[in-house]
């Protein structure tokens, strides 16, 4: 079940600030406050979804496609496509998902362990 008071929902609503990299009506990409790499960006769709399966299962192709195309554009904007990067999405307790809102981590800017 989606929690309307999770930290990403609050960021989307403007209740918590973030350092934005890209935003439009449907998506938000911002710097992680606890980076695990030189570049660590979080990407979130602005729809209520708990994880990747929830997002893919319950939203239309346009919404899903826009999110991943924008992910690609952010990667290019940050020039991560030149040296390489990692995209990660955690799901559930076993996947160590900390915030119950579907999100991706884009990591790069250095050799990743």
C-alpha positions, 0 to 999 in steps of 0.5 A: 500500500502506498504511503502518502507521507513517505519522504519522496511524496513529501519532496514531490509536494514541496514539503521537503527540499532537494537539489534538483537535476531535472523536473517536469510535470511527471518526473523528478531527478535530484541529488542523493543526500547520502551519495554512494558515488561521486555522482548519485542521482535519484529518479522518481515518477510523480505517481503513487507507486511503491516499487518497479512492479507496481509502477509497470503494472499500474501505469500506462505505457506513456508514463512508463516510457517517459520515466525511462526516456527521461532517465536516459536524458539525465544520464546524457546530461550528466555525461555519464554515458561516456564513462559508464554508470549504474542504475539500481532499483531496490524493492521490498525488505529483502531488496533493502528498499528504504523509501516505499516509492518507486525510485532509481539510483543513477551512480557514476562519475568514478569506477564503482565497486 
